[in-house]
Amino acid sequence: MGGQIVDATLVAAPKQRNTDAEKAAIKEGKTAAEIWPDEPARAAQKDVDARWTLKFGKGRPAANGKPQIDIAIPSFGYKSSISICRAFGFIRKGKVTDGAKFDGRAA
């Protein structure tokens, strides 16, 4: 039986403590060297590519068997996606994107 399996995993990155002006510059797509030109050591430690996303998980059923609501867990980092050959288990493709990237079909 042929086919492929696609899986994505969230990879955590250290949370950034930025001011509102720095956050706006990051959302505009500026690099760390452009945002902090006078502080090269600080720019080297800042991660401007990672993004926030929500990871949803199922809550445990209650004692009476009634299902619980989904739990939303905020996560900051990247998403690592791989495509595996179902028959042999070989990795066909691998891709790393920011955490907020859509999981659907990649263009």
Secondary structure, DSSP 8 states (H G I E B T S, - for coil): ---EEEEEEEEE-------HHHHHHHHTT--HHHH-TT-HHHHHH---S-EEEEEEEE----TTS----EEEEEEEEEEEEEEEETTT--EEEEEEEETTS--S---
